[in-house]
Amino acid sequence: MRNGKNDIRRILRKMENHESLAGVDLRNLYFSCMDFSNLDLRGVNFEGCRLTHAIMEGSNLSDANLANTNLMNTSFKNCDLSGALFKDAVVGGADFSGARGLSSPVKEYLKSKGATGL
């Protein structure tokens, strides 16, 4: 986030228009209750974000960085999560029903932290 407020406006405009956010750096931002459904989020860096109660349904989150992110009660239904990182993520109540691309160890980690739909 180089330009602060202007970058946030640009990102929100892209979300509203369902444009790709692939590769965008969104570290440490607060996106609780936001709707990211059906977006191209490949390689997005969400590290340290607060995404509680967010909707990611149907999005492509392959290779996204969700480490150290608060994902409580977030919906990842039908997402592509191939290569996504969840190290130290808070996932209690997050729904992964129909999600694709998660390895067995990642699924076990998410289940152990309270995620559902795995």
C-alpha positions as CSV (number, residue, x, y, z in Angstrom):
1,M,0.0,0.0,0.0
2,R,2.1,2.9,-1.3
3,N,-0.4,5.7,-1.5
4,G,-2.7,4.9,1.4
5,K,-6.2,6.3,0.9
6,N,-6.0,6.4,-2.9
7,D,-4.9,2.7,-3.0
8,I,-7.8,1.7,-0.7
9,R,-10.3,3.5,-3.0
10,R,-8.9,1.8,-6.1
11,I,-9.1,-1.6,-4.4
12,L,-12.7,-1.1,-3.3
13,R,-13.6,0.1,-6.8
14,K,-12.0,-3.0,-8.3
15,M,-13.9,-5.2,-5.8
16,E,-17.2,-3.5,-6.7
17,N,-16.6,-4.0,-10.4
18,H,-15.4,-7.6,-9.9
19,E,-12.0,-6.9,-11.3
20,S,-8.9,-8.9,-10.5
21,L,-6.9,-8.1,-7.4
22,A,-4.3,-10.8,-8.3
23,G,-0.9,-10.1,-6.6
24,V,-2.1,-7.0,-4.6
25,D,-0.5,-6.4,-1.2
26,L,-3.2,-5.9,1.4
27,R,-1.2,-6.7,4.6
28,N,-2.5,-5.6,8.0
29,L,-5.8,-4.1,6.7
30,Y,-9.3,-4.5,8.3
31,F,-11.8,-6.1,5.9
32,S,-14.3,-7.6,8.3
33,C,-17.7,-8.4,6.8
34,M,-16.4,-7.5,3.3
35,D,-17.7,-9.5,0.2
36,F,-14.8,-10.8,-1.9
37,S,-16.9,-13.5,-3.6
38,N,-16.0,-14.6,-7.1
39,L,-12.9,-12.5,-7.3
40,D,-9.5,-13.3,-8.7
41,L,-7.4,-13.1,-5.5
42,R,-4.4,-15.2,-6.8
43,G,-1.3,-14.4,-4.8
44,V,-2.9,-11.7,-2.7
45,N,-1.0,-10.9,0.5
46,F,-3.6,-10.8,3.3
47,E,-1.0,-11.4,6.0
48,G,-2.1,-9.9,9.3
49,C,-5.5,-8.8,8.0
50,R,-8.7,-9.0,9.9
51,L,-11.2,-10.7,7.6
52,T,-13.7,-11.9,10.2
53,H,-17.2,-12.7,8.7
54,A,-15.9,-12.0,5.2
55,I,-17.3,-13.7,2.2
56,M,-14.7,-15.3,-0.1
57,E,-17.1,-17.7,-1.8
58,G,-16.1,-18.9,-5.3
59,S,-12.9,-16.8,-5.3
60,N,-9.5,-18.0,-6.6
61,L,-7.2,-17.7,-3.6
62,S,-4.4,-19.9,-5.1
63,D,-1.0,-19.0,-3.7
64,A,-2.6,-16.3,-1.4
65,N,-0.9,-15.5,1.9
66,L,-3.4,-15.8,4.7
67,A,-0.7,-16.2,7.4
68,N,-1.4,-14.5,10.8
69,T,-4.8,-13.5,9.5
70,N,-8.0,-13.4,11.6
71,L,-10.5,-15.4,9.5
72,M,-13.1,-16.2,12.1
73,N,-16.5,-17.1,10.6
74,T,-15.3,-16.3,7.1
75,S,-16.8,-18.3,4.2
76,F,-14.4,-20.0,1.8
77,K,-17.2,-22.1,0.1
78,N,-16.2,-23.3,-3.3
79,C,-12.8,-21.5,-3.4
80,D,-9.6,-22.5,-5.1
81,L,-7.1,-22.5,-2.2
82,S,-4.2,-24.3,-4.0
83,G,-1.0,-23.3,-2.4
84,A,-2.6,-20.8,0.0
85,L,-0.7,-20.2,3.3
86,F,-2.6,-20.4,6.6
87,K,0.3,-20.4,9.1
88,D,-0.9,-19.1,12.5
89,A,-4.3,-18.0,11.0
90,V,-7.3,-17.8,13.3
91,V,-10.0,-19.9,11.6
92,G,-12.6,-20.7,14.2
93,G,-16.0,-21.0,12.5
94,A,-14.6,-20.5,9.0
95,D,-16.5,-22.6,6.4
96,F,-14.4,-24.4,3.8
97,S,-17.3,-26.4,2.3
98,G,-16.5,-27.3,-1.3
99,A,-13.0,-25.6,-1.2
100,R,-10.4,-27.1,-3.6
101,G,-6.7,-27.4,-3.5
102,L,-6.0,-27.9,0.2
103,S,-3.5,-30.5,1.1
104,S,-4.3,-33.1,3.8
105,P,-1.9,-31.5,6.4
106,V,-3.5,-28.0,5.8
107,K,-7.0,-29.5,6.2
108,E,-5.9,-31.1,9.4
109,Y,-4.4,-27.9,10.7
110,L,-7.6,-25.9,9.8
111,K,-9.8,-28.5,11.5
112,S,-7.7,-28.4,14.6
113,K,-8.2,-24.7,14.8
114,G,-12.0,-24.9,14.5
115,A,-12.7,-24.6,10.8
116,T,-15.7,-26.4,9.3
117,G,-16.7,-28.0,6.0
118,L,-13.4,-29.9,5.6
